[in-house]
Amino acid sequence: MADALQRYLERTPASRRLHEQAREVMPGGDTRSSAWWAPYPIFVDRGEGCRIWDVDGNVYLDFLNNYTSLVLGHAHPAVLEAVGRELPRGTAYAAPLAAQVELAAMLVRRVPSVERVRFCNSGTEATLYALRAARAFTGRQRFIKVEGGFHGTHDAVEVSVAPPVDAAGPADAPVPVPASAGLPRHVADDVIVVPFGDVAAVERAFARHPGEIAALILEPLPGGFGYIVPPSGYLAGVRDAVRRGGALLIFDEVQTLRLSRGGAQEYYRVMPDLTAMGKIIGGGFPVGAFGGRRDVMDLFDPTRPGALHHSGTFNGNRATMAAGAAVLRVLDQAQIDRLNGLGDRLRAGLREAVHDAGVTAQITGAGSFASVLLTDRPVTGYRARAAVPAALQSRLHLHLLNRGIHLMPRGSLSLCTPMGDAEIEACAVAVGDALREMRPEIEQIAPRLLAG
Ligand SMILES: Cc1ncc(COP(=O)(O)O)c(C=O)c1O
């Protein structure tokens, strides 16, 4: 490990200097917890296609893609052209734009359950408003979420995101655990937490709280614990249980919209009532959107008495709308099929690389998402993911950075359209080489992962 750290320090002196300056003005030198890692993150100078360059001139294949949002990669010509054309006309005016109608119409055409849509500035706002709409529509307070599910950072969803397992109750009936200090005292009281993949747990929740549950929110392919494929029949089972319980089903498709033209709901053929969106639909600019059934979304219709208020100074701003529409024009089903095929080859290549390195690990994911999880236990939900040694995952991350692979510190990756077989191959080779070099560290921390 000392070697990998030493190499990282030697390769990144300019990042280190900037980090030291940053510490003088931002706590820990950081303004986004998920983009920080020890000893300090690389500072990026520029990105183009599927590569980024740090301020020291090191080049990385970008398998992070701003947490899956840059599905066309960096500085895509179609996005630059669209934004460049629009920006000279100003950016935001507190007035509706034709560009909003265009992007909204694209989403309504693409995403099967979305009949009406509203824009906001982040995925966090998208889940906040989807939950608020569900509460207003049903007149109920409580909601169900999946243990380990991440839905942004507003108070209501900051519950049981990555709870310490010894404080989280039984695996089949988890207790809600506030995810941060500083939350309202009773934030967990309205949240019922269920394990991923377990329809019976959802049914039990409705039986225990009849007439009280407004919604169930989940990511169809949960990213927080490794892009875990839903067991066969799970999403449909949840759909039925939520309908029978008189609540609304919210799919958080902030990440999964890239799985097909119509997102995970089309990919898995299960229709939610409401959908939270973000990331790819902003073309690299701040974005969120929530949409769904017309009768629910009409709660926001300002011509209605008692309409729900939904504001935001930069909602539907020109740059975001233009960039988002440019991405969706390029990202047709053929592009997505190609990307998902690359994803299949990446996961196969990673499995082979891990095997050849003599290490036991789980390769999870679907479509253009993948994770390398250093554990011998199949990861089917949050509890198994929580058992993965965090120290090993961070070391793998550092080893891969040293090999020019940029990915999530937690071992997850996503693809972008400028990638092809050469990049997939480079990633698998880097993972194999990193694991071979890590054998002494694995021996120390989790010796059972070493075969033979
Ligand atoms: C599934 C999911 N929901 C919500 C969010 C929050 O989105 P944002 O960071 O735009 O607020 C994220 C962000 O990573 C996410 O992955």
The ligand as an SDF file (V2000), in Angstrom:
LIG
                    3D

 16 16  0  0  0  0  0  0  0  0999 V2000
  -30.0400    7.3170   -7.5310 C   0  0  0  0  0  0  0  0  0  0  0  0
  -29.7680    8.7460   -7.2200 C   0  0  0  0  0  0  0  0  0  0  0  0
  -30.7620    9.5260   -6.7780 N   0  0  0  0  0  0  0  0  0  0  0  0
  -30.5650   10.8240   -6.4960 C   0  0  0  0  0  0  0  0  0  0  0  0
  -29.3260   11.4010   -6.6360 C   0  0  0  0  0  0  0  0  0  0  0  0
  -29.1230   12.8400   -6.2960 C   0  0  0  0  0  0  0  0  0  0  0  0
  -28.8480   13.5670   -7.4310 O   0  0  0  0  0  0  0  0  0  0  0  0
  -28.0510   14.9590   -7.3100 P   0  0  0  0  0  0  0  0  0  0  0  0
  -26.6500   14.6440   -6.9100 O   0  0  0  0  0  0  0  0  0  0  0  0
  -28.1900   15.5590   -8.6720 O   0  0  0  0  0  0  0  0  0  0  0  0
  -28.7710   15.7530   -6.2630 O   0  0  0  0  0  0  0  0  0  0  0  0
  -28.2600   10.6200   -7.0810 C   0  0  0  0  0  0  0  0  0  0  0  0
  -26.8900   11.2130   -7.2150 C   0  0  0  0  0  0  0  0  0  0  0  0
  -25.9070   10.5500   -7.3470 O   0  0  0  0  0  0  0  0  0  0  0  0
  -28.4730    9.2660   -7.3770 C   0  0  0  0  0  0  0  0  0  0  0  0
  -27.4890    8.4700   -7.8020 O   0  0  0  0  0  0  0  0  0  0  0  0
  1  2  1  0
  2  3  1  0
  2 15  2  0
  3  4  2  0
  4  5  1  0
  5  6  1  0
  5 12  2  0
  6  7  1  0
  7  8  1  0
  8  9  2  0
  8 10  1  0
  8 11  1  0
 12 13  1  0
 12 15  1  0
 13 14  2  0
 15 16  1  0
M  END
$$$$
